[in-house]
Amino acid sequence: MLVLKRKQGEAIHIGDDVTLTVLAIEGDQVKLGIDAPRHIDIHRHEVYIQMQEENESARDSANLMKQMIQKKSEA
């Protein structure tokens, strides 16, 4: 993991297309601005993890349904 220090108003570039700017520091919170192309998904970590869990659950449900349909067609 790369660790960088930035002050309010300073930015970090990620590749050619993404800029991360420190907009404000308020107590123990940092407000970030992210400038990126629309095709790049940006999510808070906790939201990303929840989405991954929901996708995994949906895959499991779809696989279970597929197995049930196969068993029924074999009978």
C-alpha positions in Angstrom: 0.0 0.0 0.0 1.3 3.4 -1.0 0.8 6.0 1.8 0.9 9.7 0.9 0.2 12.8 3.0 -1.8 15.6 1.4 -3.0 18.9 2.8 -6.3 20.5 2.0 -6.5 21.6 -1.6 -3.7 19.2 -2.7 -4.3 16.3 -5.1 -3.1 12.9 -6.2 -3.2 11.6 -9.7 -4.0 7.9 -10.3 -3.0 7.0 -13.8 -3.9 9.5 -16.5 -7.6 9.7 -15.8 -8.2 9.9 -12.1 -7.5 12.8 -9.7 -8.2 12.6 -6.0 -8.3 16.0 -4.2 -8.5 16.7 -0.5 -11.4 19.2 -0.3 -11.7 19.7 3.4 -10.5 18.3 6.7 -13.1 18.5 9.5 -12.1 16.9 12.8 -11.5 13.2 12.1 -13.1 13.3 8.7 -11.5 14.1 5.3 -13.7 15.2 2.4 -12.4 13.9 -0.9 -13.2 15.0 -4.4 -12.7 12.4 -7.1 -12.5 13.3 -10.8 -12.7 10.2 -13.0 -14.2 9.1 -16.3 -17.8 7.9 -16.0 -16.9 4.3 -16.9 -14.9 4.0 -13.7 -17.1 2.9 -10.7 -16.3 4.6 -7.4 -17.8 3.3 -4.2 -17.1 3.7 -0.5 -15.4 0.5 0.8 -18.4 -0.6 2.9 -20.8 -0.1 0.0 -18.4 -2.1 -2.3 -18.2 -5.0 0.2 -22.0 -5.0 0.5 -22.4 -5.1 -3.2 -20.0 -8.0 -3.5 -21.9 -9.9 -0.9 -25.2 -9.3 -2.6 -23.8 -10.3 -5.9 -22.4 -13.6 -4.4 -25.8 -14.3 -2.8 -27.6 -13.7 -6.2 -25.1 -16.0 -7.9 -25.7 -18.7 -5.3 -29.5 -18.3 -5.7 -29.2 -18.5 -9.5 -27.0 -21.6 -9.3 -29.5 -23.3 -6.8 -32.4 -22.5 -9.2 -30.5 -23.9 -12.1 -29.7 -27.1 -10.2 -33.4 -27.5 -9.2 -34.5 -27.0 -12.8 -32.0 -29.6 -14.1 -33.1 -32.1 -11.5 -36.7 -31.6 -12.3 -36.1 -32.0 -16.1 -34.1 -35.2 -15.4 -37.0 -36.7 -13.4 
